[in-house]
Amino acid sequence: MKTILSLAIPAEVDTECLAVVVLDRSEKDRGAKDKPEVTAATNDGAVSAAAAEVIASGEVSGKLFEATLLHRPSKLKAKRLLLLGGGKTKDFTSSELRKLAGVAVRFLKPRGIRSLAFIAPEGIAAEEAVKAIVGGAFVGDFDPDTYRSDRKDQAVDAVTVVARGDQARLQRALDEARVVGESQNLTRDLANEPSNRMTPTILAERACKMAQEVGLKCEVYGAEKIKELKMGAFWGVAQGSDEPPALIVLRYEPADAPATPVLGLVGKGITFDTGGISIKPADGMEKMKYDMAGGAAMIGAMRAIAQIKPKVKVIAVICATENMPSGKAQKPGDVQIAMSGKSIEIINTDAEGRLVLADGLCYARQLGCTHLVDAATLTGAVVVALGYVNAGVFANNDEMYERFRQALEKSGEKFWRLPLDEEYKESIRSSIADIINSGGRWGGAVTAAMFLKEFAEDTPWIHLDIAGTAWMEEQKPWIAKGPSGIAVRSLVEFAKGFAG
């Protein structure tokens, strides 16, 4: 998708469709008979006048995500005017704006409209608005129907953002948002692929191809290296599959970056998860192709970081394998020795993500990472706790968490911090080994995080459990059903924060 910045007067923009946000200015909730006080969020009088008649008719309420298309709007060069409901003025933020840009794209795609211009609304800082519009447009443009024989190319070719402000600053904001949007969609594309077309080997090939395109260093290691590194936890998961595992390392090491900090991004790359010997129910297992979404998020984030070029060293480690039941597979009751030397009693072979991450975290520390973030579709328990709205975030260091919270304010992604109290450690004690890999049903997301904390040790560390948010269970007006690409935007902002 081509992205264009325009400083023109909105009414003078010649486009297939001009999109404008309309807001309800009324402060109080309306009664059944009260009409909303709806206005277009622009200072362009011609655009407001073109929308006035349909607004006055009551057809446009300003309700969030409402879309109304006007043809041949009076006194505008645009062929169409799209009114997008943003809800109450007092509640409208860049998060809603980002979604509205997705609504605009998804509304226009099936109508054969391949380009649009979007007016940055009044009330939101211009650079923030530009980023939200471009980011939302990329999210809205993605569809998961990759292998449908009747697939129609409905992609939007170009989005123009009409804004006011310093051109150089706005252009930088637009360029960065384009890079992040493309990278988020790369993550979604990787997670969307079926497991026969996204094996660990193929995931590594895709990562290396991306690295070559953007100037990252990429190293891929196989089973022999995993064994040489004594990654017993990782290999314990990988040994059950005929598909070889892949240890993927991506390096962004700019010459002008200080020696420290070094940010380590560790991703779970389970390209298909049957549960192993502790096999999952058949119902819904097909979705387990997305169990590498954490690893995909790290690949997407590294793509964006390489192009945005923050002055901080970043190393990504993605542990990719299948989790399969076979005569070679690990069994409940087995004991594995992790790279760190800790012994792990395997209680449930379906608690495999934390095993590969354990060795990934240890290896990232060995490579010199001073700060760690891992991302994984780790537990169903986090979905029970937070549903499909917020992802879970855990941290062993309050300063580290505060940095991430600040990144969330800029990214607009929804994460909720969950506890890591020492008392939870009792749930993962083993009688035969140092720890067990599953603390049972209660507090499952927390005990999984406590397990990982053992391998982060004293290194400042954040764990992102994205199991409930990495896959959209149903289509929304701004995003297709399927992979969401969550965490990419936040990880990029987090890395930028380390650069000062």
C-alpha positions as CSV (number, residue, x, y, z in Angstrom):
1,M,0.0,0.0,0.0
2,K,1.4,3.4,-1.0
3,T,1.1,6.0,1.7
4,I,1.1,9.7,0.9
5,L,1.1,12.9,3.0
6,S,-0.9,15.9,1.8
7,L,-1.0,19.3,3.3
8,A,-3.7,20.5,0.9
9,I,-7.0,21.9,1.9
10,P,-9.3,18.8,2.3
11,A,-11.9,20.1,-0.1
12,E,-9.2,20.4,-2.8
13,V,-8.0,16.8,-2.6
14,D,-8.9,14.9,-5.8
15,T,-9.5,11.4,-4.6
16,E,-11.8,8.4,-5.1
17,C,-13.0,8.9,-1.5
18,L,-12.4,11.4,1.2
19,A,-12.9,10.1,4.7
20,V,-13.7,12.3,7.7
21,V,-14.5,11.5,11.3
22,V,-17.8,12.7,12.7
23,L,-18.2,13.1,16.5
24,D,-21.1,13.5,18.9
25,R,-20.4,16.6,20.9
26,S,-23.1,16.0,23.5
27,E,-21.7,15.6,27.0
28,K,-24.5,13.6,28.5
29,D,-26.0,10.3,27.5
30,R,-29.0,10.9,25.3
31,G,-32.6,9.9,25.9
32,A,-34.5,7.9,23.4
33,K,-35.9,11.0,21.7
34,D,-32.8,13.2,21.9
35,K,-30.8,13.8,18.7
36,P,-27.0,13.6,18.8
37,E,-25.0,16.8,18.3
38,V,-22.9,15.5,15.4
39,T,-20.2,17.4,13.6
40,A,-17.4,16.6,11.3
41,A,-14.0,16.7,13.0
42,T,-12.4,19.2,10.5
43,N,-12.0,22.9,10.2
44,D,-12.7,22.7,6.5
45,G,-16.0,24.4,6.0
46,A,-16.7,22.8,2.6
47,V,-16.3,19.3,4.0
48,S,-18.6,20.2,7.0
49,A,-21.2,21.7,4.6
50,A,-21.1,18.6,2.4
51,A,-21.9,16.4,5.4
52,A,-24.4,18.7,7.0
53,E,-27.5,17.6,5.2
54,V,-27.2,13.9,5.9
55,I,-26.2,14.7,9.5
56,A,-29.3,16.9,9.9
57,S,-31.5,14.1,8.6
58,G,-30.6,12.0,11.6
59,E,-29.2,9.3,9.4
60,V,-25.7,9.9,10.9
61,S,-25.5,9.4,14.6
62,G,-21.8,9.6,15.1
63,K,-21.9,6.1,16.8
64,L,-18.5,4.5,16.9
65,F,-17.6,2.6,13.7
66,E,-20.7,3.8,11.8
67,A,-19.9,4.4,8.1
68,T,-22.0,6.5,5.7
69,L,-20.9,7.0,2.1
70,L,-22.0,10.1,0.1
71,H,-21.6,10.2,-3.6
72,R,-20.7,13.4,-5.6
73,P,-20.4,15.6,-2.4
74,S,-21.1,19.3,-3.2
75,K,-18.1,21.6,-3.6
76,L,-15.5,18.8,-3.0
77,K,-13.1,17.5,-5.6
78,A,-13.4,14.0,-4.0
79,K,-15.8,11.7,-5.8
80,R,-17.2,10.4,-2.5
81,L,-17.3,11.4,1.1
82,L,-17.1,8.8,3.8
83,L,-18.4,9.8,7.2
84,L,-16.9,7.7,10.0
85,G,-18.5,7.7,13.5
86,G,-16.0,8.3,16.2
87,G,-18.4,8.3,19.2
88,K,-18.4,11.0,21.8
89,T,-15.9,13.8,21.4
90,K,-14.8,13.5,25.0
91,D,-13.9,9.8,24.6
92,F,-12.2,10.0,21.2
93,T,-8.5,9.2,21.1
94,S,-5.9,7.9,18.7
95,S,-6.9,4.3,19.5
96,E,-10.4,5.0,18.1
97,L,-8.8,6.8,15.1
98,R,-6.6,3.9,14.3
99,K,-9.6,1.6,14.2
100,L,-11.6,4.0,12.1
101,A,-8.8,4.0,9.5
102,G,-9.2,0.2,9.4
103,V,-13.0,0.6,9.2
104,A,-12.6,3.0,6.2
105,V,-10.3,0.5,4.3
106,R,-12.5,-2.5,5.0
107,F,-15.7,-0.6,4.1
108,L,-14.2,0.5,0.7
109,K,-12.4,-2.7,-0.3
110,P,-15.4,-4.7,-1.4
111,R,-16.8,-1.7,-3.2
112,G,-13.9,-1.7,-5.6
113,I,-12.4,1.6,-4.3
114,R,-8.7,1.3,-4.4
115,S,-7.5,4.6,-2.9
116,L,-8.7,7.1,-0.3
117,A,-7.7,10.2,1.5
118,F,-8.3,10.5,5.2
119,I,-8.5,13.8,7.0
120,A,-6.5,13.9,10.3
121,P,-9.2,15.0,12.8
122,E,-9.0,18.1,14.9
123,G,-8.3,17.4,18.6
124,I,-5.5,14.8,18.1
125,A,-1.9,15.9,17.7
126,A,-1.0,15.8,14.0
127,E,1.9,13.4,14.2
128,E,-0.1,11.0,16.4
129,A,-3.0,11.2,14.1
130,V,-0.9,10.4,11.0
131,K,0.6,7.3,12.7
132,A,-2.8,6.1,13.8
133,I,-4.4,6.5,10.4
134,V,-1.6,4.8,8.5
135,G,-1.3,2.0,11.0
136,G,-5.0,1.4,11.1
137,A,-5.2,1.4,7.3
138,F,-2.6,-1.4,7.1
139,V,-4.4,-3.5,9.7
140,G,-7.6,-3.1,7.8
141,D,-6.1,-4.0,4.5
142,F,-5.1,-7.5,5.5
143,D,-7.3,-10.5,4.8
144,P,-6.4,-14.2,5.6
145,D,-7.9,-15.8,2.5
146,T,-4.4,-16.7,1.1
147,Y,-5.3,-20.0,-0.5
148,R,-8.9,-19.5,-1.7
149,S,-9.1,-20.3,-5.4
150,D,-11.8,-17.6,-5.8
151,R,-9.7,-15.0,-3.9
152,K,-10.2,-11.5,-5.3
153,D,-7.5,-8.8,-5.1
154,Q,-9.3,-6.1,-3.1
155,A,-6.2,-4.5,-1.6
156,V,-6.3,-0.8,-1.3
157,D,-3.5,0.7,-3.4
158,A,-3.0,4.1,-1.8
159,V,-3.9,6.0,1.4
160,T,-3.4,9.7,1.6
161,V,-3.3,11.4,5.0
162,V,-4.5,15.0,4.8
163,A,-3.0,16.9,7.8
164,R,-1.7,20.2,8.9
165,G,1.7,20.8,10.5
166,D,5.4,20.7,9.9
167,Q,5.9,18.7,6.7
168,A,9.2,17.0,7.7
169,R,7.9,15.9,11.1
170,L,4.7,14.6,9.6
171,Q,6.5,12.8,6.8
172,R,8.7,11.0,9.3
173,A,5.7,10.0,11.3
174,L,4.0,8.6,8.2
175,D,7.1,6.7,7.0
176,E,7.6,5.1,10.4
177,A,3.9,4.2,10.6
178,R,4.1,2.6,7.1
179,V,7.1,0.5,8.2
180,V,5.4,-0.7,11.4
181,G,2.1,-1.4,9.5
182,E,4.0,-3.5,6.9
183,S,5.8,-5.3,9.7
184,Q,2.7,-6.0,11.7
185,N,1.1,-7.5,8.5
186,L,4.3,-9.6,8.0
187,T,3.7,-11.1,11.4
188,R,0.1,-11.8,10.6
189,D,1.0,-13.4,7.3
190,L,3.5,-15.7,9.1
191,A,0.9,-16.7,11.8
192,N,-1.8,-17.2,9.2
193,E,0.2,-19.9,7.2
194,P,-0.9,-23.5,7.7
195,S,1.7,-25.7,9.4
196,N,2.5,-27.7,6.3
197,R,3.5,-24.3,4.7
198,M,5.2,-22.8,7.8
199,T,7.5,-25.5,9.2
200,P,10.4,-24.4,11.5
201,T,12.6,-24.5,8.4
202,I,10.4,-22.3,6.3
203,L,10.0,-19.9,9.2
204,A,13.7,-19.6,9.4
205,E,13.9,-19.1,5.6
206,R,11.3,-16.3,5.8
207,A,13.2,-14.6,8.7
208,C,16.5,-14.7,6.8
209,K,14.9,-13.4,3.7
210,M,13.5,-10.5,5.6
211,A,16.8,-9.9,7.3
212,Q,18.6,-9.7,4.0
213,E,16.0,-7.2,2.7
214,V,16.4,-4.8,5.6
215,G,20.1,-5.3,6.6
216,L,19.9,-7.5,9.7
217,K,22.2,-10.3,10.5
218,C,20.5,-13.7,10.6
219,E,21.8,-17.0,11.9
220,V,19.9,-20.3,11.9
221,Y,21.0,-23.3,13.8
222,G,19.6,-26.9,13.7
223,A,19.4,-29.9,16.0
224,E,23.1,-30.4,16.4
225,K,23.7,-26.8,17.6
226,I,20.7,-27.1,20.0
227,K,22.3,-30.2,21.5
228,E,25.7,-28.6,21.5
229,L,24.3,-25.7,23.5
230,K,22.7,-28.2,25.9
231,M,19.3,-26.8,25.3
232,G,17.6,-29.8,26.8
233,A,14.3,-28.1,27.3
234,F,14.0,-26.9,23.7
235,W,15.2,-30.3,22.4
236,G,12.8,-32.1,24.6
237,V,9.9,-30.5,22.7
238,A,11.6,-30.8,19.3
239,Q,12.5,-34.5,19.6
240,G,9.0,-35.8,18.9
241,S,8.7,-34.3,15.4
242,D,10.1,-35.4,12.1
243,E,10.5,-31.7,11.1
244,P,13.8,-30.4,12.2
245,P,13.8,-27.5,14.7
246,A,15.3,-24.1,14.0
247,L,17.1,-21.7,16.4
248,I,16.8,-18.3,14.7
249,V,18.9,-15.4,15.8
250,L,18.4,-11.9,14.3
251,R,20.8,-9.1,15.2
252,Y,20.4,-5.4,14.9
253,E,23.7,-3.9,16.0
254,P,24.1,-0.3,14.7
255,A,27.6,1.1,14.9
256,D,26.4,4.3,16.7
257,A,24.6,2.4,19.5
258,P,26.2,2.1,22.9
259,A,27.6,-1.2,24.1
260,T,24.7,-1.5,26.6
261,P,21.9,-1.9,27.0
262,V,21.3,-4.8,24.6
263,L,17.6,-5.7,24.3
264,G,16.8,-9.3,23.8
265,L,13.5,-10.3,22.1
266,V,12.7,-14.0,22.6
267,G,9.8,-15.6,20.7
268,K,7.9,-18.9,21.0
269,G,8.0,-20.4,17.5
270,I,5.8,-23.6,17.8
271,T,4.7,-23.9,14.2
272,F,2.1,-26.5,15.2
273,D,1.1,-27.6,18.7
274,T,-0.7,-30.9,19.0
275,G,0.0,-31.0,22.7
276,G,2.4,-33.8,22.3
277,I,1.7,-37.0,24.3
278,S,-0.7,-34.8,26.4
279,I,-2.6,-34.4,23.2
280,K,-5.1,-31.6,22.8
281,P,-8.8,-32.2,21.9
282,A,-9.4,-32.3,18.2
283,D,-12.0,-29.4,18.3
284,G,-10.1,-26.2,17.4
285,M,-6.7,-27.8,17.1
286,E,-6.4,-26.5,13.5
287,K,-5.9,-23.0,15.0
288,M,-2.7,-24.2,16.6
289,K,-0.8,-23.2,13.5
290,Y,-0.7,-19.7,15.2
291,D,1.2,-21.0,18.2
292,M,4.3,-19.4,16.7
293,A,2.7,-15.9,16.8
294,G,5.1,-14.8,19.5
295,G,8.1,-15.7,17.3
296,A,6.4,-14.1,14.4
297,A,5.9,-10.9,16.4
298,M,9.6,-10.8,17.1
299,I,10.4,-11.2,13.4
300,G,8.0,-8.4,12.5
301,A,9.4,-6.1,15.3
302,M,13.0,-6.7,14.1
303,R,12.0,-5.8,10.5
304,A,10.6,-2.5,11.8
305,I,13.5,-1.8,14.1
306,A,16.0,-2.3,11.3
307,Q,14.3,0.4,9.2
308,I,13.5,2.9,11.9
309,K,17.0,2.6,13.2
310,P,16.9,3.4,17.0
311,K,20.4,3.7,18.6
312,V,20.1,0.5,20.6
313,K,21.4,-3.0,20.1
314,V,18.6,-5.6,19.7
315,I,19.0,-9.4,19.4
316,A,16.0,-11.6,18.7
317,V,16.0,-15.3,19.5
318,I,13.2,-17.5,18.0
319,C,12.9,-21.1,19.1
320,A,11.0,-22.8,16.3
321,T,9.8,-26.4,16.4
322,E,6.6,-28.5,16.2
323,N,5.2,-30.2,19.3
324,M,4.2,-33.7,18.1
325,P,3.3,-37.1,19.6
326,S,5.5,-39.9,18.4
327,G,7.6,-42.8,19.5
328,K,10.4,-40.2,20.0
329,A,8.3,-37.6,21.9
330,Q,9.0,-36.7,25.5
331,K,6.5,-38.1,28.0
332,P,4.9,-36.9,31.2
333,G,7.3,-37.7,34.0
334,D,10.4,-37.2,31.9
335,V,13.1,-34.9,33.3
336,Q,14.9,-32.5,31.0
337,I,18.0,-30.4,31.8
338,A,17.7,-26.9,30.5
339,M,20.6,-24.8,29.1
340,S,20.9,-23.0,32.4
341,G,21.5,-26.4,34.2
342,K,18.1,-26.4,35.9
343,S,16.2,-29.7,35.8
344,I,12.6,-29.7,34.7
345,E,10.1,-32.4,35.4
346,I,7.6,-32.7,32.5
347,I,4.1,-32.9,34.0
348,N,2.3,-31.9,30.8
349,T,3.8,-32.1,27.3
350,D,1.3,-29.4,26.2
351,A,3.1,-26.9,28.4
352,E,5.8,-26.8,25.8
353,G,6.1,-23.1,25.0
354,R,7.7,-22.3,28.3
355,L,10.3,-25.0,27.7
356,V,11.5,-23.6,24.4
357,L,11.4,-20.0,25.9
358,A,13.4,-21.2,28.9
359,D,16.4,-22.0,26.7
360,G,15.7,-19.0,24.5
361,L,16.0,-16.7,27.5
362,C,19.1,-18.3,28.7
363,Y,20.7,-18.2,25.2
364,A,19.8,-14.5,24.8
365,R,21.6,-13.8,28.1
366,Q,24.6,-15.7,26.8
367,L,24.6,-13.5,23.7
368,G,24.9,-10.5,25.9
369,C,21.3,-9.3,26.3
370,T,21.0,-7.1,29.3
371,H,17.2,-6.7,29.1
372,L,14.7,-9.3,28.0
373,V,11.2,-9.5,26.5
374,D,9.5,-12.7,25.5
375,A,6.3,-13.1,23.7
376,A,4.2,-16.2,23.4
377,T,0.8,-17.7,22.9
378,L,1.5,-19.4,26.2
379,T,-1.6,-20.2,28.2
380,G,-5.3,-20.7,27.9
381,A,-5.4,-19.5,31.5
382,V,-4.7,-15.9,30.4
383,V,-7.8,-16.0,28.2
384,V,-9.8,-17.1,31.2
385,A,-8.4,-14.2,33.2
386,L,-8.5,-11.4,30.6
387,G,-10.7,-12.7,27.7
388,Y,-9.9,-11.5,24.2
389,V,-9.4,-7.8,25.0
390,N,-6.2,-7.5,27.0
391,A,-3.0,-9.6,26.7
392,G,-1.2,-10.4,29.9
393,V,2.1,-8.8,30.8
394,F,4.4,-9.9,33.7
395,A,7.6,-8.2,34.8
396,N,10.3,-9.0,37.4
397,N,11.4,-5.3,37.4
398,D,9.2,-2.3,38.0
399,E,11.5,0.1,36.0
400,M,11.3,-2.4,33.1
401,Y,7.6,-2.5,33.3
402,E,7.3,1.3,33.4
403,R,9.2,1.5,30.2
404,F,6.8,-1.0,28.6
405,R,3.8,0.9,30.0
406,Q,5.0,4.0,28.3
407,A,5.5,2.1,25.1
408,L,1.8,1.0,25.4
409,E,0.7,4.6,25.6
410,K,2.2,5.2,22.2
411,S,1.3,1.9,20.6
412,G,-2.4,1.8,21.7
413,E,-2.2,-2.0,22.3
414,K,-4.0,-3.4,25.4
415,F,-2.0,-5.3,28.0
416,W,-2.7,-5.8,31.7
417,R,-0.1,-6.5,34.3
418,L,-0.5,-9.7,36.3
419,P,1.3,-10.6,39.5
420,L,4.5,-12.6,40.1
421,D,4.3,-13.0,43.9
422,E,6.9,-15.4,45.3
423,E,4.1,-17.6,46.8
424,Y,3.2,-18.8,43.3
425,K,6.6,-20.5,43.1
426,E,5.3,-23.2,45.4
427,S,3.1,-24.4,42.6
428,I,6.0,-25.3,40.3
429,R,8.2,-27.1,42.8
430,S,9.1,-30.7,41.9
431,S,10.0,-33.6,44.2
432,I,12.4,-35.1,41.6
433,A,13.8,-32.0,39.8
434,D,14.2,-28.3,40.4
435,I,10.8,-27.3,38.9
436,I,7.8,-28.8,37.1
437,N,6.6,-27.4,33.8
438,S,3.0,-27.0,34.8
439,G,1.6,-25.7,38.0
440,G,-1.9,-27.0,37.4
441,R,-5.2,-25.3,36.7
442,W,-5.3,-22.4,39.2
443,G,-3.4,-19.3,38.3
444,G,-2.1,-21.0,35.2
445,A,-0.9,-17.8,33.4
446,V,0.9,-16.8,36.6
447,T,2.6,-20.1,37.3
448,A,3.8,-20.3,33.6
449,A,5.3,-16.8,34.1
450,M,6.9,-17.9,37.3
451,F,8.5,-20.8,35.4
452,L,10.0,-18.4,32.9
453,K,11.2,-16.1,35.7
454,E,13.5,-18.9,36.8
455,F,15.4,-18.6,33.5
456,A,15.4,-14.8,33.2
457,E,17.0,-14.8,36.7
458,D,18.1,-11.3,37.7
459,T,18.0,-9.9,34.2
460,P,15.3,-7.2,33.8
461,W,12.6,-9.1,32.0
462,I,9.0,-8.8,30.7
463,H,6.8,-11.7,29.6
464,L,3.9,-11.1,27.2
465,D,1.2,-13.8,27.1
466,I,-0.7,-13.1,23.9
467,A,-2.7,-16.3,23.7
468,G,-6.1,-14.5,23.8
469,T,-5.2,-11.6,21.5
470,A,-2.9,-13.0,18.8
471,W,-5.9,-14.4,16.9
472,M,-9.1,-12.5,16.3
473,E,-11.9,-14.9,17.0
474,E,-14.4,-13.0,14.8
475,Q,-14.3,-10.2,12.2
476,K,-14.5,-6.7,13.5
477,P,-15.3,-3.6,11.4
478,W,-11.6,-2.6,11.5
479,I,-9.8,-6.0,11.3
480,A,-10.4,-9.4,9.7
481,K,-10.9,-12.6,11.6
482,G,-7.5,-14.3,12.1
483,P,-4.1,-13.2,13.2
484,S,-3.8,-9.8,14.8
485,G,-0.1,-9.1,14.8
486,I,-0.3,-7.9,18.4
487,A,2.9,-6.8,20.2
488,V,4.8,-5.6,17.1
489,R,3.8,-1.9,17.7
490,S,4.6,-2.1,21.4
491,L,7.9,-3.8,20.9
492,V,9.0,-1.2,18.4
493,E,8.0,1.7,20.8
494,F,9.8,-0.2,23.6
495,A,13.0,-0.4,21.6
496,K,12.8,3.3,20.7
497,G,12.4,4.1,24.4
498,F,15.7,2.4,25.1
499,A,17.4,4.6,22.5
500,G,16.5,7.7,24.4
